[in-house]
Amino acid sequence: MGAVYADQGGERAVVSATATVARRATPWRTRLSTVAVIGLATLVVLGLLVLYPVIILIANSFQVGQFGTPTHFGFDNWITALSSPKTWDALKNTLTLSITRQAIGLVVGVAVAWVLARTDIPGKYWLEFGFWVAVFLPTLTVTLGWIMVFDSFNGLANQLWQRLFHAQGPFNIFSWWGIVWVHLVTGTIPLKVMLLTPAFRNLDASLEEASKASGASTFETFKRVVLPIMTPTVLIVLLLGTIRSFEAFEIELVLGYEANIDVTAR
């Protein structure tokens, strides 16, 4: 009788354990399915919100006719736009301005971020805080401030140059390099420093110590150890900066009008 009860008890234990596992597994699978459905629905909604306006814009570009009058399908709008020299000049200016400021900003941003994160220079936390503030300052306000400094006629820098050297000041903010400069100091360099400094700070210092213990200099350690590890982060920051530079338009609109520098509006 004891053996029978033991067998029955064992079967009940097995059944109970199986039921417990089933109860634990079912909610997990249900939650997984729910998360998958919610994620898929979110992607669909975001895709519609992003792609629908773009599709409508492309479709309307093939509608030829005056505004407010009946239109017809055609390629006249595209032919007019692509055959205009101003379109190609705007594209060239957009690409050259973007590439130039990203190249300069990447070199300066990586160097400044490394100095702030890996050295003990005085006031480094205040400098880092200043870069954070620069990212969030209004673009138009900062641009007007730089106009007051580097305006070719009555800018403070040119007036100081005239008093010191008795010659016409060389600075002109309304120029190609003026646009590059304002972009660099208002957004390009501060954004890279803001994103790269925490990444350099969280880098494992033992790797650099091992490199220096092997006889490598600071520059060799940076080139052979730090830079390869940080390459993915640097590339992501470069991509973000490039996207932001393609979206920029206020500085070009203010400074490029007088110099006849047109860019594509995004």
LUMPAVEX-592845 format. One record per residue (C-alpha): residue number from 1; residue in one letter; y, x, z. Coordinates in pm, whole numbers. Last residue first. Layout:
REM LUMPAVEX-592845
VOMI   seq   type        y        x        z
VOMI   NUM      A        Y        X        Z
...
//
This chain:
REM LUMPAVEX-592845
VOMI   seq   type        y        x        z
VOMI   266      R     7011     1573    -4628
VOMI   265      A     7330     1650    -4813
VOMI   264      T     7297     1926    -5073
VOMI   263      V     7556     2199    -5040
VOMI   262      D     7898     2253    -5197
VOMI   261      I     8120     2556    -5151
VOMI   260      N     8465     2502    -5303
VOMI   259      A     8628     2746    -5059
VOMI   258      E     8858     2475    -4921
VOMI   257      Y     8571     2226    -4892
VOMI   256      G     8321     2474    -4752
VOMI   255      L     8457     2499    -4399
VOMI   254      V     8461     2134    -4297
VOMI   253      L     8174     1996    -4507
VOMI   252      E     7964     2310    -4467
VOMI   251      I     8000     2290    -4088
VOMI   250      E     7911     1919    -4078
VOMI   249      F     7605     1942    -4305
VOMI   248      A     7307     2075    -4115
VOMI   247      E     6969     1916    -4193
VOMI   246      F     6848     2215    -4394
VOMI   245      S     6944     2439    -4102
VOMI   244      R     6744     2222    -3862
VOMI   243      I     6434     2250    -4077
VOMI   242      T     6478     2626    -4100
VOMI   241      G     6526     2657    -3724
VOMI   240      L     6209     2458    -3656
VOMI   239      L     6013     2675    -3900
VOMI   238      L     6151     2995    -3747
VOMI   237      V     6059     2871    -3399
VOMI   236      I     5706     2799    -3521
VOMI   235      L     5684     3142    -3684
VOMI   234      V     5806     3313    -3366
VOMI   233      T     5546     3131    -3157
VOMI   232      P     5266     3229    -3395
VOMI   231      T     5393     3593    -3409
VOMI   230      M     5425     3639    -3032
VOMI   229      I     5094     3819    -2987
VOMI   228      P     5153     4038    -3292
VOMI   227      L     5512     4113    -3175
VOMI   226      V     5428     4209    -2818
VOMI   225      V     5151     4458    -2878
VOMI   224      R     5210     4680    -3183
VOMI   223      K     5584     4643    -3246
VOMI   222      F     5701     4588    -2888
VOMI   221      T     5474     4859    -2754
VOMI   220      E     5588     5092    -3032
VOMI   219      F     5953     5025    -2943
VOMI   218      T     5892     5082    -2573
VOMI   217      S     5707     5404    -2641
VOMI   216      A     5329     5434    -2649
VOMI   215      G     5160     5690    -2423
VOMI   214      S     4843     5502    -2333
VOMI   213      A     5000     5397    -2003
VOMI   212      K     5279     5235    -2207
VOMI   211      S     5025     5024    -2395
VOMI   210      A     4839     4930    -2078
VOMI   209      E     5166     4829    -1913
VOMI   208      E     5256     4614    -2214
VOMI   207      L     4923     4435    -2197
VOMI   206      S     4950     4396    -1820
VOMI   205      A     5281     4211    -1865
VOMI   204      D     5106     3896    -1985
VOMI   203      L     5368     3702    -2183
VOMI   202      N     5519     3413    -1988
VOMI   201      R     5871     3561    -2003
VOMI   200      F     5845     3622    -2377
VOMI   199      A     5759     3254    -2433
VOMI   198      P     6033     3138    -2195
VOMI   197      T     6288     3347    -2393
VOMI   196      L     6170     3232    -2735
VOMI   195      L     6286     2869    -2731
VOMI   194      M     6636     2913    -2588
VOMI   193      V     6691     3241    -2774
VOMI   192      K     6596     3078    -3104
VOMI   191      L     6824     2782    -3044
VOMI   190      P     7113     3003    -2935
VOMI   189      I     7082     3220    -3250
VOMI   188      T     7083     2935    -3503
VOMI   187      G     7306     2685    -3327
VOMI   186      T     7670     2762    -3265
VOMI   185      V     7685     3140    -3306
VOMI   184      L     7475     3169    -3621
VOMI   183      H     7603     2853    -3787
VOMI   182      V     7964     2957    -3733
VOMI   181      W     7894     3300    -3880
VOMI   180      V     7710     3169    -4188
VOMI   179      I     7989     2926    -4268
VOMI   178      G     8246     3205    -4235
VOMI   177      W     8029     3423    -4455
VOMI   176      W     8061     3172    -4738
VOMI   175      S     8433     3123    -4679
VOMI   174      F     8684     2911    -4488
VOMI   173      I     8665     3126    -4173
VOMI   172      N     8878     3394    -4332
VOMI   171      F     8919     3722    -4148
VOMI   170      P     9074     4034    -4302
VOMI   169      G     9414     4010    -4129
VOMI   168      Q     9709     4125    -4337
VOMI   167      A     9850     4452    -4218
VOMI   166      H    10072     4580    -3937
VOMI   165      F     9767     4736    -3763
VOMI   164      L     9797     4598    -3408
VOMI   163      R    10032     4306    -3464
VOMI   162      Q     9866     4201    -3789
VOMI   161      W     9517     4223    -3637
VOMI   160      L     9626     4007    -3342
VOMI   159      Q     9757     3744    -3583
VOMI   158      N     9433     3760    -3781
VOMI   157      A     9221     3708    -3468
VOMI   156      L     9439     3422    -3341
VOMI   155      G     9415     3231    -3668
VOMI   154      N     9746     3145    -3837
VOMI   153      F     9684     3194    -4210
VOMI   152      S     9326     3316    -4259
VOMI   151      D     9185     3092    -3985
VOMI   150      F     8955     3301    -3768
VOMI   149      V     9034     3192    -3409
VOMI   148      M     9169     2838    -3458
VOMI   147      I     8895     2777    -3716
VOMI   146      W     8639     2895    -3459
VOMI   145      G     8755     2622    -3220
VOMI   144      L     8740     2359    -3495
VOMI   143      T     8379     2457    -3557
VOMI   142      V     8300     2425    -3185
VOMI   141      T     8437     2070    -3181
VOMI   140      L     8251     1977    -3499
VOMI   139      T     7917     2104    -3370
VOMI   138      P     7924     1933    -3032
VOMI   137      L     7780     2168    -2766
VOMI   136      F     7410     2122    -2690
VOMI   135      V     7279     2451    -2828
VOMI   134      A     7570     2648    -2683
VOMI   133      V     7488     2529    -2330
VOMI   132      W     7134     2668    -2355
VOMI   131      F     7273     2999    -2483
VOMI   130      G     7510     3011    -2185
VOMI   129      F     7224     2947    -1943
VOMI   128      E     7043     3247    -2088
VOMI   127      L     7353     3460    -2036
VOMI   126      W     7390     3333    -1681
VOMI   125      Y     7029     3419    -1612
VOMI   124      K     7074     3765    -1762
VOMI   123      G     7371     3843    -1538
VOMI   122      P     7291     4211    -1502
VOMI   121      I     7013     4344    -1728
VOMI   120      D     6670     4341    -1568
VOMI   119      T     6448     4353    -1875
VOMI   118      R     6157     4153    -2016
VOMI   117      A     6290     3796    -2051
VOMI   116      L     6658     3845    -2133
VOMI   115      V     6597     4156    -2345
VOMI   114      W     6310     3990    -2533
VOMI   113      A     6517     3678    -2600
VOMI   112      V     6808     3890    -2726
VOMI   111      A     6586     4089    -2966
VOMI   110      V     6400     3783    -3094
VOMI   109      G     6726     3592    -3146
VOMI   108      V     6901     3880    -3324
VOMI   107      V     6619     3931    -3573
VOMI   106      L     6557     3560    -3622
VOMI   105      G     6926     3473    -3649
VOMI   104      I     6988     3727    -3925
VOMI   103      A     6696     3600    -4134
VOMI   102      Q     6768     3236    -4053
VOMI   101      R     7137     3276    -4135
VOMI   100      T     7066     3432    -4472
VOMI    99      I     6781     3201    -4574
VOMI    98      S     6979     2886    -4496
VOMI    97      L     7300     2997    -4666
VOMI    96      T     7108     3114    -4973
VOMI    95      L     6902     2796    -4999
VOMI    94      T     7188     2550    -4953
VOMI    93      N     7423     2748    -5176
VOMI    92      K     7166     2757    -5455
VOMI    91      L     7097     2385    -5421
VOMI    90      A     7469     2306    -5431
VOMI    89      D     7519     2529    -5735
VOMI    88      W     7224     2358    -5905
VOMI    87      T     7375     2015    -5846
VOMI    86      K     7723     2130    -5944
VOMI    85      P     7592     2245    -6284
VOMI    84      S     7504     1883    -6371
VOMI    83      S     7195     1840    -6589
VOMI    82      L     6968     1763    -6295
VOMI    81      A     7190     1482    -6163
VOMI    80      T     7257     1319    -6499
VOMI    79      I     6891     1336    -6604
VOMI    78      W     6780     1196    -6268
VOMI    77      N     7019      901    -6290
VOMI    76      D     6931      835    -6656
VOMI    75      F     6555      819    -6590
VOMI    74      G     6514      445    -6645
VOMI    73      F     6424      107    -6503
VOMI    72      H     6687     -164    -6537
VOMI    71      T     6981     -284    -6333
VOMI    70      P     7175     -610    -6304
VOMI    69      T     7525     -559    -6165
VOMI    68      G     7646     -503    -5809
VOMI    67      F     7646     -124    -5839
VOMI    66      Q     7644      -17    -6202
VOMI    65      G     7313       32    -6377
VOMI    64      V     6995      240    -6381
VOMI    63      Q     6721      181    -6124
VOMI    62      F     6501      495    -6117
VOMI    61      S     6668      626    -5801
VOMI    60      N     6587      293    -5638
VOMI    59      A     6216      378    -5631
VOMI    58      I     6280      720    -5473
VOMI    57      L     6500      568    -5202
VOMI    56      I     6252      287    -5134
VOMI    55      I     5968      539    -5102
VOMI    54      V     6174      753    -4864
VOMI    53      P     6271      451    -4655
VOMI    52      Y     5901      348    -4628
VOMI    51      L     5769      697    -4554
VOMI    50      V     5920      759    -4211
VOMI    49      L     5897      415    -4048
VOMI    48      L     5570      341    -4223
VOMI    47      G     5416      670    -4114
VOMI    46      L     5537      616    -3759
VOMI    45      V     5370      273    -3753
VOMI    44      V     5047      410    -3901
VOMI    43      L     5042      704    -3660
VOMI    42      T     5094      471    -3365
VOMI    41      A     4814      242    -3483
VOMI    40      L     4579      540    -3513
VOMI    39      G     4668      660    -3164
VOMI    38      I     4622      312    -3016
VOMI    37      V     4285      274    -3189
VOMI    36      A     4168      618    -3077
VOMI    35      V     4283      558    -2720
VOMI    34      T     4100      227    -2710
VOMI    33      S     3783      380    -2853
VOMI    32      L     3792      656    -2595
VOMI    31      R     3854      406    -2315
VOMI    30      T     3557      200    -2429
VOMI    29      R     3340      507    -2450
VOMI    28      W     3440      606    -2098
VOMI    27      P     3394      246    -1976
VOMI    26      T     3040      240    -2117
VOMI    25      A     2925      576    -1985
VOMI    24      R     2979      505    -1615
VOMI    23      R     2805      169    -1625
VOMI    22      A     2519      314    -1827
VOMI    21      V     2481      604    -1584
VOMI    20      T     2473      363    -1291
VOMI    19      A     2220      140    -1467
VOMI    18      T     1997      438    -1533
VOMI    17      A     2021      548    -1170
VOMI    16      S     1933      197    -1049
VOMI    15      V     1639      174    -1287
VOMI    14      V     1511      515    -1174
VOMI    13      A     1557      425     -808
VOMI    12      R     1382       89     -859
VOMI    11      E     1096      269    -1030
VOMI    10      G     1072      514     -742
VOMI     9      G     1075      233     -489
VOMI     8      Q      798       56     -679
VOMI     7      D      595      373     -682
VOMI     6      A      659      430     -312
VOMI     5      Y      571       70     -235
VOMI     4      V      248      108     -427
VOMI     3      A      176      441     -254
VOMI     2      G      236      286       84
VOMI     1      M        0        0        0
//
